[in-house]
Amino acid sequence: MKRWSIPFAVLVGGAVAGALDITFAISFAVYNGLTPERLLQIVASGLLGSAAFSGGAATAAVGLLSHFALSFMWMGLFLLAARQAPALLAKPLLSAVLFGMLVFLAMRLVVLPLSAFPRPVTFQSLSTVLDLASHMFLFGLPIVWATRKATL
């Protein structure tokens, strides 16, 4: 089996993880009565603050782009970590679960509070459990899989 190049792994892993994660987020938002545009504006509010909610499709696009930028960044960070500590790839499911938990907590406890996000960060039971599961399995697994394709 041919090993992937590092840039290709970052591109594929980040894109798949980002697409699965944002699809879950949009689906959950729609289930709860929000539009996809509004969910993406919420994402954009991390950069733009409350102004994101009056920008229409343009700020929704900013939200989508920033979501994928973070996905590629997280993919690159995991790949770098796995190159330094190859044991991260020995148990891919465990690594995906732990990495997903790390990303979830880092976003909720560090990134959002330090950003322009205009709302308090909350941990409501059902949405927290589903978001955590999304980060572990829809985000973490593709990143671990792509990293394995580039390093093993």
N, C-alpha and C positions, 0 to 999 in steps of 0.2 A: 504494500500500500504506500502510495506516494505521500510524503510529508508536505503539509501546507507551508507556504512562506508566512513569516510573521505578519506582514501587512495584510495578506489575504485572510489570515485567521482573525485578525482584529476587525477587518471589514465584515466578514461573514458572522462571526460570533456576536459582535456588537449590533449588527443589523437584525439578526434573528432574535436575540434577547430583547432588543428594543422594540421590535415589532410585536412580539408576543406580549410583552409587558404593557405596551400602550393599548393593544387590542383588549386585554383584560380590563385595564383602567377605563377605557371608553365604554366597554360593555357594562361594567358595574355602574358607571355614571348614568348611562341611559336607563338602566334598570331602576335607578333612584331618581329619575326625572330630569336629569341634565342632558343637554345636547353635547355631541362630540366637540363642537366649537367651544362651548363653555368649559369643558374639561381641559382642553388644550390651552385656553386662556388662563385657567388656574395654574397650569404648569408654567406658562409665560410670566405669571405674576411673581415668580421667584426672581426674575430679572427686572421686570418692569413695575412691580408693585401694583397698586390698585388701577393704574392706567391700563393695564392689560385687559380689563373688563370692558373698556369702551373702544377697543381697537378693532373689533370685528374679526374678519378672516385673517387679517394681517398679523394680529397678535396671536391668533391660534396657530398660524404658521411658525411664529417665533417659538411658541411652546413646543411644537413638534420638533423643530430643529434643535432646540435646547435639550429635549428629551433624548434624542439620538446622539447628540454630542456627549452627554453624560454616559450613555450606553457604551460608546466607543472608548471613553476614558476608563470606565470600570473594567471593560474587557482588557484594555492595555495594562491596567494595574494588576489584574489577576494573572495575566500572562507573565509579567515581570516577576511577580511573587512566585509563580510556579517554576520559573527558570532558576530562581534562587533556592527554592525548597521543592524539589521534584516529588517529595512525599505527598504534596497536595493533589497529585494526579493518581496516586495509588488507589484511592477509594473515591471515585468520581461523584457518587451520589452524596456521600458525606461532605465532600468539599463543596458541592453545589448548595447543599442545605446551609452549611456554615457561612459560605460566601454570600448567599442570599440574605441570611440574617444580618450579616455585617453591613451589606448595602442598605437594607431596610433601616437599620438603626442609625447608620451614618447619615442617611438622607433625612430621617425624621428628627434626629437629635442634634445634628451639626449643620448640615447644608441648609435646610429650610430655616432654622432660627437665625442663621447668619446672612440669609438672602433678604430680598425685598418682599418676600411672601407676607401678605398683609393680614393673615389670620393666625390665631394661635394654633400650634400643632396639637392635635388631639389623638387619643388612642381609644376609639370607640370599638367595642368588642368584635362585632361581626366584620366590619370593614378592616380592622387591624389584622384579624386572623386571615382573611382572604388576601389582603395585600402582602402579608408576610409569606403566605403560601405561593403567591405569584412570584415574589422575589426569589424564593428558594428554587422553584421548579420551572417557571417560565423564563426567568432571567438567569439564575445561577447555572442551570443545566446546560443551556446552549453555550455559555461562556466556558465552562469546564470542558465541554465536548470540543469546541473549537481550539482550545488551548492544547488538548491532547492531540488533535490532528496536526498541530504545529510543532509539538515537542517530542512525541513518542514515535 
